[in-house]
Amino acid sequence: MNSDMLLAAAEALPGPRAHAPANPATVLVGYGTDEELTRFATDPRWAVHVPGHPVEVRRAIEHAVRRGERAYVHVAGDSNAEPRGVTEGFELVREGLDGVVAAVGATLDPVLRATAGLDLTVLYAATVRPFDEVGLRTAVLAADHADVVLVEPGQPGLSARHVAETLVHVPHRLLALGGADGPDEAALARAVRDFLR
């Protein structure tokens, strides 16, 4: 368990103010609850952030408060070694031609280790809703094979519908991994290698 992730959330949440802003944010923080993550990720009224590092937790909360969002911030028990610079959308971490792996939150470090030596594009997202259609489509079209591996916390396939809708005009294959599949690097590496053409 990574207490730094929870501490970052507690420090970033705003305290009571004498004068409330005209458009106050609603920010809910959940810790490691897959059911809660699934519930908010399927509700289009909410922005859903899944930060992978304590710095990203603070950034997600501050961003949501500043924008007056209805936001759910999912705090995982694990974290990546380093924060990434992305607040919304996919960040390109590594380029490759044999397919695309989209890693969400704290799954990035295990994904990078599990796919080391493979010619794969790796994308990273700390926000899953709204879903970055442009970022995913751009990466898939730049690869030689439209094979997509989606690795996210929670139930496998949480964002699979969004991937399918994004690539509706692109013949593609999708492997959706989640929950226990993410942290187990050996299982993740086997699944990705078995899936690739």
DAJOBEL-V733986 format. One line per field, one symbol per residue. ss: DSSP state (h for helix, s for strand, l for the rest). phi: phi as a letter, one per 30 degrees, with the letter a starting at -180 (. if undefined). psi: psi as a letter, one per 30 degrees, with the letter a starting at -180 (. if undefined). A space follows every 50 residues. Layout:
ss=???
phi=???
psi=???
This chain:
ss=llhhhhhhhhhhlllllllllllllssssssllhhhhhhhhlllllsssl lllhhhhhhhhhhhhhhllssssssllllllllllllllsssssllllls sssshhhhhhhhhhllllllssssslssslllhhhhhhhhhhllllssss sslllllllhhhhhhhllllllsssssslhhhhlhhhhhhhhhhhll
phi=.cddddddddddddddbdcdddbddccccccicdddeddddccddcdbcb dcaedddedddddddedidcbccccddcbddbdcddcbiccdcbcacdlb cccchdddedddddceicdbdccbbcbcbdddddddddddddddbdcbcc bbdideiecdddddddceccebbbccbahdddddddddddddddddd
psi=kjfeeeeeeeefkklkkejkleikljjkkkjgjeeeeeeefgjffkkjki kgleeeeeeeeeeeeefhljkkjjjlflllekllfkelakkjekklffak kjkkbgfeeeeeefgkfkikkklkkfkfklkieeeeeeeefflfkhkkkj jllakkgegeeeeeeegegjklkkjjkabfeefjeeeeeeeeeeek.
